[in-house]
Amino acid sequence: MHRFLISAALAVSASAASAQAVTVKLTEWKVGLSRDTVRAGPTMFRISNEGTVAHTFYVRGDGVDKGTRDIAPHQSASLAVALKAGSYEVFCSMSDESHKLAGMKHTLVVMPADSAADKKPDR
């Protein structure tokens, strides 16, 4: 049983380590992403609240509906999500989504993992 738990823990650590990272900065009333486009697959959002009120970070689209806990001002959180190709809405869901309505939203485009841009030419 212990070997199984160790193997499972190593698998989770390996997938987290291989996840592409996106830095997110939350302020009043903006969601800033370090990149607007990522490849399909595991993605780790590293979120910091640089605002003066609590915020959250939420990802919605193509089977994903996941978010963080409330993030206090000057605190941070992480969110791991497996993304498929397509468009996703990222936003702050605080106060019945009134923060989203105030402008705390952004579109994240997810390209196929094997897109032509990722392939190297044959020699």
Backbone bond lengths (Angstrom), bond angles and torsions (degrees), N, CA, C in turn:
res aa  C-N    CA-C-N  psi(-1)  N-CA   C-N-CA  omega(-1)  CA-C   N-CA-C  phi
1 M - - - 1.449 - - 1.526 111.15 -
2 H 1.332 116.51 -41.23 1.463 120.05 -180.00 1.521 111.24 -63.59
3 R 1.326 116.85 -38.33 1.474 119.39 178.73 1.519 111.10 -63.82
4 F 1.336 116.83 -39.01 1.461 120.97 177.91 1.521 110.58 -62.07
5 L 1.324 117.63 -45.76 1.462 121.19 -179.78 1.521 111.45 -63.76
6 I 1.317 116.65 -40.43 1.461 120.28 178.07 1.522 110.15 -64.81
7 S 1.342 117.13 -43.24 1.471 120.92 178.53 1.521 110.92 -62.23
8 A 1.337 116.72 -43.15 1.463 120.28 179.35 1.515 110.76 -63.82
9 A 1.320 117.88 -41.99 1.465 121.68 179.05 1.515 110.93 -63.63
10 L 1.320 117.52 -40.51 1.469 120.97 178.37 1.515 111.19 -66.15
11 A 1.325 118.01 -38.29 1.465 121.48 178.55 1.520 110.73 -64.25
12 V 1.327 117.51 -42.40 1.468 121.14 178.23 1.521 109.90 -64.59
13 S 1.335 117.44 -43.55 1.464 121.32 179.27 1.517 110.72 -62.89
14 A 1.329 117.77 -40.48 1.464 121.25 -179.42 1.519 111.01 -66.20
15 S 1.355 117.49 -41.68 1.463 118.88 -179.63 1.523 110.71 -69.41
16 A 1.329 118.11 -35.72 1.466 121.02 176.74 1.517 110.18 -66.18
17 A 1.331 116.77 -37.93 1.464 120.81 179.90 1.521 111.13 -68.89
18 S 1.347 117.85 -31.19 1.462 120.40 -178.29 1.528 112.39 -87.87
19 A 1.319 117.50 -5.75 1.466 121.01 -179.57 1.523 110.53 -68.72
20 Q 1.330 115.56 141.88 1.460 119.45 174.59 1.517 108.20 -75.02
21 A 1.305 116.62 143.71 1.463 121.35 -175.96 1.524 111.38 -102.18
22 V 1.315 115.21 140.24 1.462 122.69 173.51 1.526 106.67 -129.45
23 T 1.324 115.99 122.23 1.456 121.09 177.25 1.525 108.92 -86.13
24 V 1.333 116.15 133.39 1.463 121.93 -178.22 1.524 108.35 -123.22
25 K 1.325 116.27 130.36 1.466 121.74 175.65 1.523 108.11 -118.21
26 L 1.323 115.18 122.76 1.459 121.47 179.02 1.523 109.81 -104.50
27 T 1.315 116.47 131.58 1.465 122.90 174.91 1.521 107.17 -141.49
28 E 1.309 117.45 175.94 1.453 120.50 174.59 1.533 106.95 -80.48
29 W 1.172 120.78 119.32 1.432 144.93 -10.07 1.497 107.49 -119.89
30 K 1.328 114.88 69.17 1.462 121.04 -173.39 1.526 111.05 -144.87
31 V 1.343 114.57 143.47 1.454 122.26 170.30 1.527 105.80 -113.01
32 G 1.319 117.21 113.30 1.461 121.90 179.29 1.520 110.51 -104.12
33 L 1.336 116.03 125.97 1.469 121.53 178.88 1.521 109.44 -109.56
34 S 1.326 116.99 143.89 1.459 120.78 177.42 1.520 111.63 -69.79
35 R 1.328 116.76 -20.20 1.460 122.14 176.60 1.517 109.37 -152.91
36 D 1.326 115.49 144.71 1.464 121.65 -178.37 1.524 112.52 -94.03
37 T 1.339 116.90 -12.52 1.456 122.53 -177.04 1.520 109.20 -133.44
38 V 1.333 116.24 135.41 1.461 122.65 175.69 1.525 108.52 -134.89
39 R 1.327 116.03 169.81 1.469 121.25 174.64 1.526 108.90 -89.41
40 A 1.313 116.73 154.32 1.459 121.22 175.78 1.523 109.16 -61.14
41 G 1.324 115.69 145.13 1.455 121.06 178.23 1.510 110.93 132.25
42 P 1.334 115.89 -169.15 1.460 119.44 -178.27 1.530 111.36 -65.37
43 T 1.317 115.78 133.52 1.462 121.86 -178.35 1.522 108.59 -132.92
44 M 1.329 115.70 132.75 1.459 121.34 177.80 1.523 108.16 -110.84
45 F 1.317 116.08 114.89 1.459 121.67 175.52 1.524 107.19 -90.19
46 R 1.322 116.40 126.34 1.462 122.40 177.25 1.527 106.21 -110.43
47 I 1.312 115.26 107.20 1.458 122.43 -167.54 1.520 111.18 -106.88
48 S 1.338 116.50 133.43 1.462 120.61 172.57 1.526 108.46 -126.16
49 N 1.318 115.12 135.45 1.460 121.20 177.30 1.523 106.69 -94.51
50 E 1.320 116.08 104.93 1.457 122.11 179.02 1.522 111.51 -98.61
51 G 1.337 115.47 12.00 1.458 121.05 179.85 1.516 112.22 -90.65
52 T 1.327 114.76 -169.63 1.470 121.03 -177.90 1.527 112.74 -109.62
53 V 1.331 117.59 -2.06 1.461 122.65 176.37 1.533 108.51 -130.10
54 A 1.328 116.57 164.32 1.469 121.02 178.78 1.529 110.44 -65.87
55 H 1.332 115.27 144.46 1.464 122.70 176.45 1.519 108.55 -137.29
56 T 1.329 116.13 169.26 1.454 123.16 171.37 1.523 107.47 -129.50
57 F 1.324 116.26 170.99 1.458 120.80 173.71 1.515 106.60 -131.38
58 Y 1.323 115.94 127.37 1.453 122.03 -173.61 1.522 109.36 -130.24
59 V 1.337 116.92 141.76 1.465 123.34 177.79 1.523 107.09 -121.44
60 R 1.340 116.31 128.06 1.461 120.52 -179.59 1.527 110.03 -138.73
61 G 1.348 115.64 131.90 1.460 122.32 176.30 1.510 111.22 150.24
62 D 1.318 118.12 151.13 1.465 126.91 176.23 1.531 113.42 37.50
63 G 1.319 116.24 58.09 1.455 121.34 176.03 1.516 115.06 84.23
64 V 1.328 117.70 -0.72 1.466 121.50 179.29 1.526 108.63 -106.62
65 D 1.313 115.85 130.13 1.459 122.66 177.47 1.529 105.32 -149.54
66 K 1.339 115.43 80.07 1.457 120.64 -169.00 1.525 110.20 -141.32
67 G 1.336 116.06 144.24 1.452 119.62 -179.39 1.516 112.76 -149.95
68 T 1.328 115.06 176.71 1.458 122.05 -179.81 1.522 110.31 -92.89
69 R 1.291 114.61 171.16 1.466 122.50 168.39 1.525 107.03 -70.36
70 D 1.317 117.86 174.75 1.463 120.76 172.51 1.526 108.18 -62.75
71 I 1.319 116.31 134.53 1.462 122.02 179.14 1.529 107.43 -110.71
72 A 1.311 116.56 115.34 1.462 121.80 -179.17 1.531 110.27 -67.26
73 P 1.336 118.20 158.26 1.465 120.85 177.18 1.534 111.11 -53.95
74 H 1.313 115.61 137.15 1.467 124.36 177.75 1.531 113.13 65.66
75 Q 1.336 116.68 23.03 1.461 122.26 175.11 1.520 108.41 -115.33
76 S 1.339 115.82 172.34 1.457 119.50 -179.28 1.521 111.02 -137.70
77 A 1.327 115.36 167.49 1.461 122.92 179.14 1.519 108.07 -155.69
78 S 1.319 115.77 168.08 1.467 121.91 175.80 1.519 108.73 -128.27
79 L 1.331 114.95 151.96 1.458 120.97 177.28 1.524 108.15 -140.95
80 A 1.330 116.67 119.96 1.467 122.15 178.25 1.519 108.60 -99.70
81 V 1.337 116.31 129.59 1.460 122.00 -178.06 1.521 108.91 -141.48
82 A 1.325 116.76 139.53 1.469 121.77 172.41 1.523 107.13 -93.29
83 L 1.326 116.97 117.93 1.460 121.82 -175.13 1.519 111.64 -108.32
84 K 1.324 116.09 139.79 1.456 123.55 172.92 1.526 107.40 -99.69
85 A 1.320 116.49 163.78 1.465 120.41 177.64 1.524 109.78 -59.36
86 G 1.336 115.50 139.03 1.457 121.16 -179.89 1.510 111.02 145.66
87 S 1.319 116.47 -167.53 1.469 122.28 178.27 1.515 109.36 -109.42
88 Y 1.318 115.32 139.76 1.455 122.50 179.60 1.515 109.05 -126.76
89 E 1.315 114.86 143.73 1.453 120.64 174.31 1.526 106.89 -96.36
90 V 1.330 116.27 128.82 1.464 121.14 173.65 1.521 106.63 -116.72
91 F 1.343 115.73 139.05 1.460 118.35 -172.70 1.523 110.96 -163.78
92 C 1.324 115.24 170.78 1.464 122.95 171.79 1.519 107.22 -95.21
93 S 1.329 116.18 125.57 1.469 120.38 -176.81 1.526 113.60 -96.77
94 M 1.325 117.98 9.77 1.469 121.13 -176.83 1.533 112.02 -61.93
95 S 1.320 114.62 151.07 1.470 123.81 173.15 1.524 112.34 52.68
96 D 1.349 114.79 55.94 1.471 120.74 179.90 1.523 112.06 54.42
97 E 1.312 114.58 39.03 1.470 123.74 178.65 1.523 113.81 66.74
98 S 1.334 118.25 20.05 1.465 119.60 176.21 1.525 110.80 -68.30
99 H 1.343 118.31 -28.49 1.468 120.08 175.70 1.535 109.45 -65.76
100 K 1.320 116.39 -39.00 1.469 120.79 176.43 1.524 109.93 -60.85
101 L 1.331 116.28 -45.25 1.466 120.85 179.60 1.525 111.82 -64.08
102 A 1.349 116.74 -26.58 1.467 121.22 179.57 1.529 111.86 -81.48
103 G 1.334 117.67 -2.16 1.460 120.56 175.95 1.511 115.50 119.05
104 M 1.329 117.95 0.99 1.467 120.36 -179.18 1.527 110.27 -85.29
105 K 1.341 115.05 70.45 1.457 121.50 179.47 1.523 109.00 -150.40
106 H 1.312 114.83 157.98 1.458 120.88 -178.36 1.527 107.30 -159.18
107 T 1.318 117.30 155.92 1.457 121.69 175.57 1.516 109.01 -106.12
108 L 1.330 116.01 129.92 1.454 122.95 175.66 1.519 107.73 -109.22
109 V 1.331 117.11 126.10 1.461 122.32 179.09 1.519 108.28 -100.35
110 V 1.327 115.51 128.86 1.460 121.61 179.83 1.527 108.22 -112.13
111 M 1.319 115.04 118.05 1.463 122.40 -179.64 1.532 109.27 -88.40
112 P 1.331 117.95 154.78 1.470 119.54 175.67 1.529 110.30 -56.83
113 A 1.309 116.88 146.02 1.467 121.99 -177.95 1.521 111.62 -62.11
114 D 1.323 117.68 -30.28 1.461 121.47 -177.95 1.519 112.09 -105.93
115 S 1.327 117.25 36.17 1.465 120.82 -178.06 1.525 110.79 -63.78
116 A 1.299 116.58 158.02 1.467 121.96 -177.66 1.520 111.71 -57.93
117 A 1.309 117.81 -31.09 1.460 121.27 -179.44 1.523 111.62 -65.60
118 D 1.350 116.93 -25.90 1.458 120.83 -178.97 1.523 113.19 -85.36
119 K 1.340 117.10 -16.21 1.468 120.54 -175.47 1.519 109.82 -85.95
120 K 1.323 115.37 142.70 1.460 121.20 175.80 1.527 108.31 -95.71
121 P 1.336 117.66 145.76 1.475 119.86 -179.80 1.533 110.18 -67.33
122 D 1.337 114.91 147.21 1.461 120.47 176.70 1.508 109.45 -73.92
123 R 1.326 115.72 148.16 1.473 119.64 178.80 1.477 111.02 -112.47
